[in-house]
Amino acid sequence: MEYVGEVLDVQTWESRLKEYKAENRPLHCHVLNDHMVIDAGVKGNMARLINHSCEPNCTTIRWVVKGEDRIGIFA
């Protein structure tokens, strides 16, 4: 499944992160590359509900489609 959401630059994400923490909102994000973060909090799909595990059974893989970075979750 592709991890989708609003793609933000790091500065915008850091500003939004402060708002989320102040409002005690859950975080649904994934680092896309050194300059961009995917915020799936509002515009995400079911992939945003994948949770941490000490015994993971999936991995993330980044690939480029038509010049745009994408993140996929693979089991």
KEMARZA-281899 format. One line per field, with one value per residue (C-alpha): residue in three letters; z negated, y, x. Coordinates in Angstrom, 1 decimal. Example, Ala and Ser with C-alpha at 12.3 -4.5 7.8 and 13.67 -1.06 7.14 Angstrom:
BEGIN
code (ALA;SER)
up (-7.8;-7.1)
north (-4.5;-1.1)
east (12.3;13.7)
! end
This chain:
BEGIN
code (MET;GLU;TYR;VAL;GLY;GLU;VAL;LEU;ASP;VAL;GLN;THR;TRP;GLU;SER;ARG;LEU;LYS;GLU;TYR;LYS;ALA;GLU;ASN;ARG;PRO;LEU;HIS;CYS;HIS;VAL;LEU;ASN;ASP;HIS;MET;VAL;ILE;ASP;ALA;GLY;VAL;LYS;GLY;ASN;MET;ALA;ARG;LEU;ILE;ASN;HIS;SER;CYS;GLU;PRO;ASN;CYS;THR;THR;ILE;ARG;TRP;VAL;VAL;LYS;GLY;GLU;ASP;ARG;ILE;GLY;ILE;PHE;ALA)
up (0.0;0.8;-2.2;-1.0;-2.4;-2.1;-1.1;-3.1;-3.3;-6.6;-7.8;-7.3;-8.9;-12.0;-12.3;-12.0;-14.4;-17.1;-16.5;-16.6;-19.9;-21.4;-20.4;-21.6;-18.1;-16.9;-14.5;-11.1;-9.2;-7.3;-6.2;-2.4;-1.8;-3.4;-2.5;-2.5;-5.0;-4.2;-6.6;-6.4;-9.3;-7.2;-3.7;-4.3;-3.5;-5.6;-5.6;-8.2;-10.7;-10.5;-13.9;-15.4;-16.3;-18.1;-15.7;-12.4;-9.5;-6.9;-5.5;-3.7;-0.3;1.4;5.2;7.8;10.2;12.9;10.9;7.6;4.5;3.2;0.1;0.1;-2.8;-1.9;-4.0)
north (0.0;3.5;5.8;9.0;12.4;16.0;16.5;19.3;20.8;20.3;23.9;23.7;20.3;21.5;24.4;22.0;19.5;22.3;22.8;19.1;18.7;21.8;20.2;16.8;15.4;12.0;12.1;10.4;11.2;9.7;11.3;11.2;12.5;15.0;17.9;16.6;14.9;13.2;14.3;11.8;13.3;14.8;13.6;10.1;6.6;3.5;3.2;5.9;3.5;1.1;1.0;0.4;-3.2;-4.6;-7.6;-5.9;-7.9;-5.1;-2.5;0.8;1.2;4.6;4.8;7.5;7.8;10.4;12.4;12.3;10.4;7.8;5.6;2.1;-0.3;-3.9;-7.0)
east (0.0;1.3;1.6;-0.2;-1.0;-0.1;3.6;5.2;8.6;10.4;9.9;6.1;6.0;7.9;5.4;2.4;4.0;4.0;0.2;-0.5;1.4;-0.4;-3.8;-2.7;-3.5;-2.1;0.7;0.4;3.6;6.5;9.7;9.8;13.3;15.8;13.5;9.9;7.5;4.2;1.5;-1.3;-3.3;-6.1;-5.6;-4.1;-5.4;-5.5;-1.7;-1.5;-3.0;0.0;1.5;5.0;6.0;9.0;8.6;7.7;6.3;6.6;9.0;8.9;10.4;10.9;10.7;10.3;7.3;7.5;10.0;8.1;9.2;6.7;6.6;5.2;4.5;5.3;4.6)
! end
